[in-house]
């Protein structure tokens, strides 16, 4: 289960298939250095996105892959 406290880089390393979900939800900075140490919640706040909506989308995508 993905949470907004998880580090983006770690999530992508473990689940590279979620890159598309990040992109589809407005999180385009997956490759930037900050993503290696920034949580999903922190990044969402910086980019003016709804962290809960992003996490829900990530978990839905992860569930669909199972």
DRENVO-868364 format. One record per atom (N, C-alpha, C): atom name; z, x, y; residue in three letters. Coordinates in nm, 4 decimals. Layout:
N
(pt CA,(Z,X,Y),ala)
...
***
This chain:
66
(pt N,(0.0000,0.0843,-0.1186),unk)
(pt CA,(0.0000,0.0000,0.0000),unk)
(pt C,(0.0000,0.0883,0.1242),unk)
(pt N,(-0.0856,0.0563,0.2161),unk)
(pt CA,(-0.0974,0.1296,0.3420),unk)
(pt C,(-0.0001,0.0689,0.4426),unk)
(pt N,(0.0680,0.1561,0.5195),unk)
(pt CA,(0.1561,0.1099,0.6271),unk)
(pt C,(0.1164,0.1800,0.7558),unk)
(pt N,(0.1600,0.1253,0.8686),unk)
(pt CA,(0.1225,0.1865,0.9963),unk)
(pt C,(0.1959,0.3166,1.0243),unk)
(pt N,(0.2930,0.3514,0.9415),unk)
(pt CA,(0.3639,0.4782,0.9560),unk)
(pt C,(0.2938,0.5930,0.8836),unk)
(pt N,(0.1927,0.5605,0.8052),unk)
(pt CA,(0.1217,0.6628,0.7283),unk)
(pt C,(0.0281,0.7430,0.8189),unk)
(pt N,(0.0136,0.8712,0.7859),unk)
(pt CA,(-0.0733,0.9606,0.8621),unk)
(pt C,(-0.2186,0.9344,0.8224),unk)
(pt N,(-0.3046,0.9195,0.9227),unk)
(pt CA,(-0.4452,0.8868,0.8985),unk)
(pt C,(-0.5101,0.9887,0.8048),unk)
(pt N,(-0.4918,1.1165,0.8325),unk)
(pt CA,(-0.5531,1.2200,0.7496),unk)
(pt C,(-0.5122,1.2114,0.6043),unk)
(pt N,(-0.3876,1.1790,0.5790),unk)
(pt CA,(-0.3388,1.1661,0.4414),unk)
(pt C,(-0.4004,1.0444,0.3723),unk)
(pt N,(-0.4134,0.9358,0.4466),unk)
(pt CA,(-0.4742,0.8141,0.3903),unk)
(pt C,(-0.6200,0.8421,0.3535),unk)
(pt N,(-0.6927,0.9093,0.4425),unk)
(pt CA,(-0.8333,0.9398,0.4177),unk)
(pt C,(-0.8488,1.0375,0.3002),unk)
(pt N,(-0.7585,1.1338,0.2914),unk)
(pt CA,(-0.7644,1.2284,0.1799),unk)
(pt C,(-0.7448,1.1571,0.0463),unk)
(pt N,(-0.6511,1.0645,0.0441),unk)
(pt CA,(-0.6214,0.9915,-0.0794),unk)
(pt C,(-0.7226,0.8810,-0.1091),unk)
(pt N,(-0.7756,0.8201,-0.0021),unk)
(pt CA,(-0.8676,0.7063,-0.0172),unk)
(pt C,(-0.9880,0.7232,0.0763),unk)
(pt N,(-1.0770,0.8183,0.0499),unk)
(pt CA,(-1.1907,0.8417,0.1404),unk)
(pt C,(-1.2798,0.7190,0.1581),unk)
(pt N,(-1.2760,0.6285,0.0634),unk)
(pt CA,(-1.3570,0.5074,0.0739),unk)
(pt C,(-1.3115,0.4163,0.1878),unk)
(pt N,(-1.1927,0.4409,0.2446),unk)
(pt CA,(-1.1423,0.3578,0.3548),unk)
(pt C,(-1.1967,0.3997,0.4915),unk)
(pt N,(-1.2728,0.5087,0.4966),unk)
(pt CA,(-1.3311,0.5515,0.6241),unk)
(pt C,(-1.4115,0.4372,0.6856),unk)
(pt N,(-1.4891,0.3695,0.6031),unk)
(pt CA,(-1.5705,0.2576,0.6540),unk)
(pt C,(-1.4847,0.1477,0.7147),unk)
(pt N,(-1.3694,0.1229,0.6565),unk)
(pt CA,(-1.2795,0.0195,0.7081),unk)
(pt C,(-1.2205,0.0630,0.8411),unk)
(pt N,(-1.1828,0.1897,0.8528),unk)
(pt CA,(-1.1355,0.2403,0.9821),unk)
(pt C,(-1.2440,0.2200,1.0879),unk)
(pt N,(-1.3678,0.2613,1.0570),unk)
(pt CA,(-1.4793,0.2474,1.1508),unk)
(pt C,(-1.5019,0.1010,1.1887),unk)
(pt N,(-1.5030,0.0138,1.0889),unk)
(pt CA,(-1.5302,-0.1281,1.1126),unk)
(pt C,(-1.4245,-0.1934,1.2007),unk)
(pt N,(-1.3073,-0.1320,1.2078),unk)
(pt CA,(-1.1983,-0.1876,1.2878),unk)
(pt C,(-1.1740,-0.1096,1.4164),unk)
(pt N,(-1.2740,-0.0327,1.4599),unk)
(pt CA,(-1.2676,0.0337,1.5894),unk)
(pt C,(-1.2009,0.1691,1.5919),unk)
(pt N,(-1.1650,0.2219,1.4766),unk)
(pt CA,(-1.0989,0.3521,1.4704),unk)
(pt C,(-1.2055,0.4553,1.4349),unk)
(pt N,(-1.2663,0.5127,1.5380),unk)
(pt CA,(-1.3790,0.6035,1.5192),unk)
(pt C,(-1.3403,0.7509,1.5176),unk)
(pt N,(-1.2138,0.7806,1.5340),unk)
(pt CA,(-1.1718,0.9203,1.5502),unk)
(pt C,(-1.1183,0.9807,1.4206),unk)
(pt N,(-1.1710,0.9384,1.3087),unk)
(pt CA,(-1.1217,0.9825,1.1790),unk)
(pt C,(-1.1290,1.1342,1.1645),unk)
(pt N,(-1.2314,1.1966,1.2167),unk)
(pt CA,(-1.2480,1.3407,1.2021),unk)
(pt C,(-1.1817,1.4245,1.3098),unk)
(pt N,(-1.1214,1.3618,1.4084),unk)
(pt CA,(-1.0622,1.4400,1.5166),unk)
(pt C,(-0.9322,1.5060,1.4688),unk)
(pt N,(-0.8984,1.6205,1.5268),unk)
(pt CA,(-0.7774,1.6919,1.4837),unk)
(pt C,(-0.6497,1.6081,1.4909),unk)
(pt N,(-0.6389,1.5183,1.5872),unk)
(pt CA,(-0.5178,1.4369,1.6003),unk)
(pt C,(-0.4956,1.3486,1.4778),unk)
(pt N,(-0.6032,1.3087,1.4126),unk)
(pt CA,(-0.5889,1.2187,1.2975),unk)
(pt C,(-0.5171,1.2852,1.1807),unk)
(pt N,(-0.5091,1.4175,1.1824),unk)
(pt CA,(-0.4420,1.4884,1.0743),unk)
(pt C,(-0.2895,1.4796,1.0847),unk)
(pt N,(-0.2390,1.4432,1.2023),unk)
(pt CA,(-0.0943,1.4344,1.2187),unk)
(pt C,(-0.0479,1.3064,1.2845),unk)
(pt N,(-0.1406,1.2173,1.3106),unk)
(pt CA,(-0.1091,1.0928,1.3823),unk)
(pt C,(-0.1026,0.9763,1.2840),unk)
(pt N,(-0.0024,0.8929,1.3024),unk)
(pt CA,(0.0090,0.7761,1.2146),unk)
(pt C,(-0.0933,0.6701,1.2556),unk)
(pt N,(-0.1172,0.5784,1.1654),unk)
(pt CA,(-0.2090,0.4680,1.1939),unk)
(pt C,(-0.1583,0.3886,1.3138),unk)
(pt N,(-0.0278,0.3638,1.3189),unk)
(pt CA,(0.0309,0.2896,1.4308),unk)
(pt C,(0.0150,0.3604,1.5630),unk)
(pt N,(0.0383,0.4921,1.5637),unk)
(pt CA,(0.0237,0.5702,1.6873),unk)
(pt C,(-0.1207,0.5695,1.7353),unk)
(pt N,(-0.2134,0.5918,1.6430),unk)
(pt CA,(-0.3551,0.5950,1.6793),unk)
(pt C,(-0.4014,0.4588,1.7302),unk)
(pt N,(-0.3570,0.3530,1.6650),unk)
(pt CA,(-0.3948,0.2184,1.7092),unk)
(pt C,(-0.3467,0.1938,1.8516),unk)
(pt N,(-0.2248,0.2350,1.8814),unk)
(pt CA,(-0.1707,0.2160,2.0155),unk)
(pt C,(-0.2524,0.2931,2.1184),unk)
(pt N,(-0.2851,0.4180,2.0888),unk)
(pt CA,(-0.3622,0.5009,2.1806),unk)
(pt C,(-0.5000,0.4404,2.2074),unk)
(pt N,(-0.5582,0.3794,2.1058),unk)
(pt CA,(-0.6930,0.3237,2.1188),unk)
(pt C,(-0.6932,0.1753,2.1536),unk)
(pt N,(-0.5769,0.1192,2.1801),unk)
(pt CA,(-0.5691,-0.0209,2.2207),unk)
(pt C,(-0.6038,-0.1184,2.1093),unk)
(pt N,(-0.5741,-0.0795,1.9857),unk)
(pt CA,(-0.6032,-0.1653,1.8710),unk)
(pt C,(-0.4750,-0.2281,1.8177),unk)
(pt N,(-0.4899,-0.3354,1.7447),unk)
(pt CA,(-0.3772,-0.4029,1.6809),unk)
(pt C,(-0.3484,-0.3329,1.5480),unk)
(pt N,(-0.2384,-0.2599,1.5407),unk)
(pt CA,(-0.2042,-0.1819,1.4217),unk)
(pt C,(-0.1873,-0.2709,1.2991),unk)
(pt N,(-0.1268,-0.3860,1.3158),unk)
(pt CA,(-0.1062,-0.4760,1.2022),unk)
(pt C,(-0.2392,-0.5257,1.1461),unk)
(pt N,(-0.3316,-0.5574,1.2350),unk)
(pt CA,(-0.4636,-0.6035,1.1918),unk)
(pt C,(-0.5365,-0.4920,1.1165),unk)
(pt N,(-0.5276,-0.3705,1.1674),unk)
(pt CA,(-0.5919,-0.2569,1.1022),unk)
(pt C,(-0.5318,-0.2322,0.9640),unk)
(pt N,(-0.4004,-0.2329,0.9545),unk)
(pt CA,(-0.3325,-0.2107,0.8264),unk)
(pt C,(-0.3683,-0.3211,0.7272),unk)
(pt N,(-0.3737,-0.4449,0.7739),unk)
(pt CA,(-0.4126,-0.5554,0.6859),unk)
(pt C,(-0.5539,-0.5351,0.6323),unk)
(pt N,(-0.6452,-0.4932,0.7196),unk)
(pt CA,(-0.7834,-0.4697,0.6776),unk)
(pt C,(-0.7908,-0.3555,0.5767),unk)
(pt N,(-0.7139,-0.2500,0.6006),unk)
(pt CA,(-0.7120,-0.1370,0.5070),unk)
(pt C,(-0.6585,-0.1783,0.3707),unk)
(pt N,(-0.5518,-0.2567,0.3702),unk)
(pt CA,(-0.4949,-0.3018,0.2430),unk)
(pt C,(-0.5879,-0.3988,0.1705),unk)
(pt N,(-0.6566,-0.4838,0.2444),unk)
(pt CA,(-0.7528,-0.5746,0.1827),unk)
(pt C,(-0.8664,-0.4950,0.1190),unk)
(pt N,(-0.9158,-0.3933,0.1909),unk)
(pt CA,(-1.0236,-0.3103,0.1376),unk)
(pt C,(-0.9763,-0.2341,0.0145),unk)
(pt N,(-0.8567,-0.1840,0.0186),unk)
(pt CA,(-0.7999,-0.1105,-0.0941),unk)
(pt C,(-0.7850,-0.2030,-0.2152),unk)
(pt N,(-0.7393,-0.3243,-0.1906),unk)
(pt CA,(-0.7247,-0.4216,-0.2988),unk)
(pt C,(-0.8581,-0.4601,-0.3595),unk)
(pt N,(-0.9608,-0.4681,-0.2764),unk)
(pt CA,(-1.0943,-0.5047,-0.3256),unk)
(pt C,(-1.1538,-0.3946,-0.4124),unk)
(pt N,(-1.1067,-0.2734,-0.3929),unk)
(pt CA,(-1.1574,-0.1604,-0.4702),unk)
(pt C,(-1.0896,-0.1473,-0.6057),unk)
(pt N,(-0.9789,-0.2153,-0.6218),unk)
(pt CA,(-0.9024,-0.2024,-0.7472),unk)
(pt C,(-0.9645,-0.2800,-0.8604),unk)
***
